[in-house]
Amino acid sequence: MNTPAHAIVNLWALGRKDRPSLAVPLLVGACLPDLPILIFYIWEKVQGTPERLIWSTHYFQPGWQLAIDVLNALPLLVVAALVAHRAKMPRLTALFASMGLHALGDLPVHHDDAHRHFLPFSHWRFESPISYWDPAHGGQWFTLFEIVLVLAGSLVLWHRFPSRGIRTLVAVIGVIYLIYFGFVAIFWL
């Protein structure tokens, strides 16, 4: 899934009206697993790497893959969430739970770019027959599903959280989502 979609879906799935203080950790946790990818992309663009090479070769370098996979490793995220929960740290628990939900959301929609979700116990990658982006693996259909999911989630969140702050966050995520698709249209189409 695309990062802004994770933010909406995770806040929708894990956010509670009676715990608005957890909204920011949930949103950060929803985005954090993709942070190494953003850093990688910016680094490659600064280096002048052509778009084609960024995603066909450089993305698959072992160092970058490890940085990406560690933040998507379900066993590590479960342990971290349990430790935070036992330590009675609800914001940290929410952050790790949201990171775990992000990883679970990615698991069924990554084909060639699958993560090693079971580090450190396994280096296996589940190469799903579905891709969130690749048309060769139904990416166009998943994108439509994701857009509907984000719209529905945004509406639910708008009604669930009457506070101006959380509504503003949802609106900002929506704008980022639109900008992302504009970026994709410019560079990929």
TIBA-409826 format. One record per residue (C-alpha): residue in three letters; x, y, z. Coordinates in Angstrom, 2 decimals, always signed. Example, Ala and Ser with C-alpha at 12.3 -4.5 7.8 and 13.67 -1.06 7.14 Angstrom:
2
<node aa="Ala" px="+12.30" py="-4.50" pz="+7.80"/>
<node aa="Ser" px="+13.67" py="-1.06" pz="+7.14"/>
This chain:
189
<node aa="Met" px="+0.00" py="+0.00" pz="+0.00"/>
<node aa="Asn" px="+1.04" py="+3.59" pz="-0.44"/>
<node aa="Thr" px="+2.24" py="+5.33" pz="+2.72"/>
<node aa="Pro" px="-0.65" py="+7.83" pz="+3.04"/>
<node aa="Ala" px="-3.09" py="+4.94" pz="+2.65"/>
<node aa="His" px="-1.40" py="+3.17" pz="+5.57"/>
<node aa="Ala" px="-1.88" py="+6.31" pz="+7.65"/>
<node aa="Ile" px="-5.63" py="+6.47" pz="+7.01"/>
<node aa="Val" px="-6.21" py="+2.71" pz="+7.30"/>
<node aa="Asn" px="-4.19" py="+2.39" pz="+10.52"/>
<node aa="Leu" px="-5.91" py="+5.33" pz="+12.19"/>
<node aa="Trp" px="-9.25" py="+3.92" pz="+11.06"/>
<node aa="Ala" px="-8.46" py="+0.41" pz="+12.35"/>
<node aa="Leu" px="-6.62" py="+1.30" pz="+15.57"/>
<node aa="Gly" px="-7.77" py="+4.82" pz="+16.44"/>
<node aa="Arg" px="-10.28" py="+5.25" pz="+19.25"/>
<node aa="Lys" px="-12.52" py="+8.20" pz="+19.89"/>
<node aa="Asp" px="-11.84" py="+7.93" pz="+23.63"/>
<node aa="Arg" px="-8.02" py="+7.94" pz="+23.07"/>
<node aa="Pro" px="-7.31" py="+10.81" pz="+20.64"/>
<node aa="Ser" px="-3.84" py="+11.17" pz="+22.20"/>
<node aa="Leu" px="-2.85" py="+7.98" pz="+20.38"/>
<node aa="Ala" px="-3.64" py="+9.41" pz="+16.93"/>
<node aa="Val" px="-0.17" py="+10.86" pz="+16.32"/>
<node aa="Pro" px="+1.74" py="+7.70" pz="+17.40"/>
<node aa="Leu" px="-0.60" py="+5.66" pz="+15.21"/>
<node aa="Leu" px="+0.06" py="+7.92" pz="+12.23"/>
<node aa="Val" px="+3.82" py="+7.94" pz="+12.81"/>
<node aa="Gly" px="+3.81" py="+4.14" pz="+13.16"/>
<node aa="Ala" px="+1.82" py="+3.83" pz="+9.94"/>
<node aa="Cys" px="+4.47" py="+5.81" pz="+8.03"/>
<node aa="Leu" px="+7.71" py="+4.78" pz="+9.76"/>
<node aa="Pro" px="+8.21" py="+1.44" pz="+7.93"/>
<node aa="Asp" px="+8.41" py="+3.35" pz="+4.64"/>
<node aa="Leu" px="+10.90" py="+5.95" pz="+5.92"/>
<node aa="Pro" px="+13.99" py="+4.03" pz="+4.67"/>
<node aa="Ile" px="+12.40" py="+3.92" pz="+1.20"/>
<node aa="Leu" px="+11.90" py="+7.68" pz="+1.22"/>
<node aa="Ile" px="+15.47" py="+8.26" pz="+2.42"/>
<node aa="Phe" px="+16.74" py="+5.82" pz="-0.23"/>
<node aa="Tyr" px="+14.77" py="+7.57" pz="-2.98"/>
<node aa="Ile" px="+15.94" py="+11.06" pz="-1.99"/>
<node aa="Trp" px="+19.55" py="+9.80" pz="-1.78"/>
<node aa="Glu" px="+19.35" py="+8.27" pz="-5.24"/>
<node aa="Lys" px="+17.77" py="+11.38" pz="-6.76"/>
<node aa="Val" px="+20.49" py="+13.59" pz="-5.20"/>
<node aa="Gln" px="+23.06" py="+11.25" pz="-6.74"/>
<node aa="Gly" px="+21.39" py="+11.75" pz="-10.13"/>
<node aa="Thr" px="+20.39" py="+8.11" pz="-10.52"/>
<node aa="Pro" px="+17.85" py="+7.60" pz="-13.33"/>
<node aa="Glu" px="+14.38" py="+6.54" pz="-12.17"/>
<node aa="Arg" px="+14.68" py="+3.23" pz="-14.03"/>
<node aa="Leu" px="+17.86" py="+2.26" pz="-12.15"/>
<node aa="Ile" px="+16.51" py="+3.40" pz="-8.79"/>
<node aa="Trp" px="+13.71" py="+0.85" pz="-8.77"/>
<node aa="Ser" px="+15.18" py="-1.93" pz="-10.92"/>
<node aa="Thr" px="+18.63" py="-2.23" pz="-9.37"/>
<node aa="His" px="+19.56" py="+0.12" pz="-6.54"/>
<node aa="Tyr" px="+16.41" py="-0.57" pz="-4.50"/>
<node aa="Phe" px="+17.49" py="-4.21" pz="-4.23"/>
<node aa="Gln" px="+20.95" py="-3.53" pz="-2.77"/>
<node aa="Pro" px="+21.37" py="-5.56" pz="+0.46"/>
<node aa="Gly" px="+21.98" py="-2.57" pz="+2.74"/>
<node aa="Trp" px="+18.83" py="-0.78" pz="+1.67"/>
<node aa="Gln" px="+16.83" py="-3.99" pz="+1.79"/>
<node aa="Leu" px="+17.92" py="-4.63" pz="+5.37"/>
<node aa="Ala" px="+17.00" py="-1.09" pz="+6.45"/>
<node aa="Ile" px="+13.57" py="-1.49" pz="+4.86"/>
<node aa="Asp" px="+12.95" py="-5.03" pz="+6.08"/>
<node aa="Val" px="+13.91" py="-4.42" pz="+9.73"/>
<node aa="Leu" px="+11.11" py="-1.85" pz="+10.06"/>
<node aa="Asn" px="+8.68" py="-4.34" pz="+8.47"/>
<node aa="Ala" px="+9.76" py="-7.38" pz="+10.53"/>
<node aa="Leu" px="+6.64" py="-8.66" pz="+12.27"/>
<node aa="Pro" px="+8.43" py="-10.64" pz="+15.04"/>
<node aa="Leu" px="+10.45" py="-7.58" pz="+16.03"/>
<node aa="Leu" px="+7.37" py="-5.34" pz="+15.98"/>
<node aa="Val" px="+5.32" py="-7.78" pz="+18.07"/>
<node aa="Val" px="+8.08" py="-8.00" pz="+20.70"/>
<node aa="Ala" px="+8.47" py="-4.22" pz="+20.74"/>
<node aa="Ala" px="+4.70" py="-3.71" pz="+21.13"/>
<node aa="Leu" px="+4.52" py="-6.29" pz="+23.95"/>
<node aa="Val" px="+7.44" py="-4.71" pz="+25.80"/>
<node aa="Ala" px="+5.89" py="-1.25" pz="+25.46"/>
<node aa="His" px="+2.53" py="-2.60" pz="+26.63"/>
<node aa="Arg" px="+4.08" py="-4.32" pz="+29.66"/>
<node aa="Ala" px="+5.94" py="-1.10" pz="+30.46"/>
<node aa="Lys" px="+2.58" py="+0.71" pz="+30.37"/>
<node aa="Met" px="+3.64" py="+3.02" pz="+27.56"/>
<node aa="Pro" px="+0.44" py="+3.38" pz="+25.48"/>
<node aa="Arg" px="+1.88" py="+5.78" pz="+22.90"/>
<node aa="Leu" px="+4.83" py="+3.51" pz="+22.19"/>
<node aa="Thr" px="+2.51" py="+0.49" pz="+22.11"/>
<node aa="Ala" px="+0.31" py="+2.31" pz="+19.57"/>
<node aa="Leu" px="+3.36" py="+3.20" pz="+17.47"/>
<node aa="Phe" px="+4.60" py="-0.41" pz="+17.28"/>
<node aa="Ala" px="+1.08" py="-1.80" pz="+16.77"/>
<node aa="Ser" px="+0.63" py="+0.60" pz="+13.87"/>
<node aa="Met" px="+3.98" py="-0.40" pz="+12.39"/>
<node aa="Gly" px="+2.85" py="-4.03" pz="+12.65"/>
<node aa="Leu" px="-0.43" py="-3.25" pz="+10.91"/>
<node aa="His" px="+1.54" py="-1.50" pz="+8.16"/>
<node aa="Ala" px="+3.65" py="-4.65" pz="+7.69"/>
<node aa="Leu" px="+0.54" py="-6.84" pz="+7.63"/>
<node aa="Gly" px="-1.03" py="-4.50" pz="+5.08"/>
<node aa="Asp" px="+2.03" py="-4.75" pz="+2.84"/>
<node aa="Leu" px="+2.38" py="-8.52" pz="+3.06"/>
<node aa="Pro" px="-0.39" py="-9.43" pz="+0.57"/>
<node aa="Val" px="+0.33" py="-6.66" pz="-1.96"/>
<node aa="His" px="+4.06" py="-6.80" pz="-2.73"/>
<node aa="His" px="+5.26" py="-9.01" pz="-5.57"/>
<node aa="Asp" px="+8.80" py="-8.38" pz="-6.88"/>
<node aa="Asp" px="+9.46" py="-5.88" pz="-4.09"/>
<node aa="Ala" px="+8.35" py="-8.12" pz="-1.20"/>
<node aa="His" px="+9.83" py="-7.53" pz="+2.24"/>
<node aa="Arg" px="+11.35" py="-10.08" pz="+4.60"/>
<node aa="His" px="+8.49" py="-9.82" pz="+7.09"/>
<node aa="Phe" px="+9.76" py="-12.59" pz="+9.34"/>
<node aa="Leu" px="+13.25" py="-11.32" pz="+10.18"/>
<node aa="Pro" px="+15.24" py="-12.35" pz="+12.19"/>
<node aa="Phe" px="+13.81" py="-15.87" pz="+11.97"/>
<node aa="Ser" px="+13.62" py="-16.09" pz="+8.20"/>
<node aa="His" px="+14.88" py="-14.30" pz="+5.10"/>
<node aa="Trp" px="+11.91" py="-15.63" pz="+3.12"/>
<node aa="Arg" px="+9.86" py="-13.15" pz="+1.11"/>
<node aa="Phe" px="+6.21" py="-13.77" pz="+0.30"/>
<node aa="Glu" px="+5.94" py="-12.74" pz="-3.35"/>
<node aa="Ser" px="+2.23" py="-12.10" pz="-3.59"/>
<node aa="Pro" px="+0.41" py="-12.60" pz="-6.88"/>
<node aa="Ile" px="-1.01" py="-9.10" pz="-6.21"/>
<node aa="Ser" px="+0.97" py="-5.87" pz="-6.35"/>
<node aa="Tyr" px="-0.20" py="-2.54" pz="-4.97"/>
<node aa="Trp" px="+1.45" py="-0.75" pz="-7.92"/>
<node aa="Asp" px="+2.50" py="-3.12" pz="-10.72"/>
<node aa="Pro" px="-0.13" py="-3.51" pz="-13.48"/>
<node aa="Ala" px="+1.38" py="-6.89" pz="-14.38"/>
<node aa="His" px="+0.07" py="-8.10" pz="-11.01"/>
<node aa="Gly" px="-3.25" py="-6.28" pz="-10.76"/>
<node aa="Gly" px="-1.81" py="-3.00" pz="-9.49"/>
<node aa="Gln" px="-4.38" py="-0.90" pz="-11.33"/>
<node aa="Trp" px="-7.21" py="-2.78" pz="-9.60"/>
<node aa="Phe" px="-5.59" py="-2.63" pz="-6.19"/>
<node aa="Thr" px="-5.02" py="+1.10" pz="-6.65"/>
<node aa="Leu" px="-8.74" py="+1.59" pz="-7.26"/>
<node aa="Phe" px="-9.51" py="-0.49" pz="-4.16"/>
<node aa="Glu" px="-6.98" py="+1.51" pz="-2.13"/>
<node aa="Ile" px="-8.48" py="+4.84" pz="-3.23"/>
<node aa="Val" px="-11.96" py="+3.69" pz="-2.19"/>
<node aa="Leu" px="-10.54" py="+2.41" pz="+1.11"/>
<node aa="Val" px="-8.82" py="+5.74" pz="+1.80"/>
<node aa="Leu" px="-11.96" py="+7.73" pz="+0.95"/>
<node aa="Ala" px="-14.15" py="+5.52" pz="+3.15"/>
<node aa="Gly" px="-11.60" py="+5.59" pz="+5.96"/>
<node aa="Ser" px="-11.28" py="+9.36" pz="+5.76"/>
<node aa="Leu" px="-15.06" py="+9.77" pz="+6.03"/>
<node aa="Val" px="-15.22" py="+7.43" pz="+9.02"/>
<node aa="Leu" px="-12.35" py="+9.27" pz="+10.72"/>
<node aa="Trp" px="-13.94" py="+12.65" pz="+10.03"/>
<node aa="His" px="-17.04" py="+11.48" pz="+11.92"/>
<node aa="Arg" px="-15.22" py="+9.50" pz="+14.61"/>
<node aa="Phe" px="-12.93" py="+12.34" pz="+15.64"/>
<node aa="Pro" px="-14.73" py="+15.66" pz="+15.94"/>
<node aa="Ser" px="-11.55" py="+17.40" pz="+17.11"/>
<node aa="Arg" px="-10.15" py="+19.98" pz="+14.75"/>
<node aa="Gly" px="-6.59" py="+18.64" pz="+15.16"/>
<node aa="Ile" px="-7.30" py="+15.10" pz="+13.99"/>
<node aa="Arg" px="-9.56" py="+16.30" pz="+11.20"/>
<node aa="Thr" px="-6.74" py="+18.55" pz="+10.04"/>
<node aa="Leu" px="-4.34" py="+15.57" pz="+10.07"/>
<node aa="Val" px="-6.80" py="+13.52" pz="+7.99"/>
<node aa="Ala" px="-7.15" py="+16.41" pz="+5.51"/>
<node aa="Val" px="-3.35" py="+16.83" pz="+5.29"/>
<node aa="Ile" px="-2.94" py="+13.09" pz="+4.63"/>
<node aa="Gly" px="-5.57" py="+13.37" pz="+1.90"/>
<node aa="Val" px="-3.66" py="+16.22" pz="+0.26"/>
<node aa="Ile" px="-0.40" py="+14.25" pz="+0.50"/>
<node aa="Tyr" px="-2.18" py="+11.28" pz="-1.10"/>
<node aa="Leu" px="-3.31" py="+13.47" pz="-4.02"/>
<node aa="Ile" px="+0.19" py="+14.96" pz="-4.41"/>
<node aa="Tyr" px="+1.64" py="+11.46" pz="-4.41"/>
<node aa="Phe" px="-0.61" py="+10.39" pz="-7.27"/>
<node aa="Gly" px="+0.32" py="+13.57" pz="-9.15"/>
<node aa="Phe" px="+3.98" py="+12.68" pz="-8.67"/>
<node aa="Val" px="+3.33" py="+9.13" pz="-9.89"/>
<node aa="Ala" px="+1.51" py="+10.44" pz="-12.94"/>
<node aa="Ile" px="+4.44" py="+12.71" pz="-13.83"/>
<node aa="Phe" px="+7.24" py="+10.19" pz="-13.31"/>
<node aa="Trp" px="+5.65" py="+6.84" pz="-14.09"/>
<node aa="Leu" px="+3.04" py="+7.37" pz="-16.76"/>
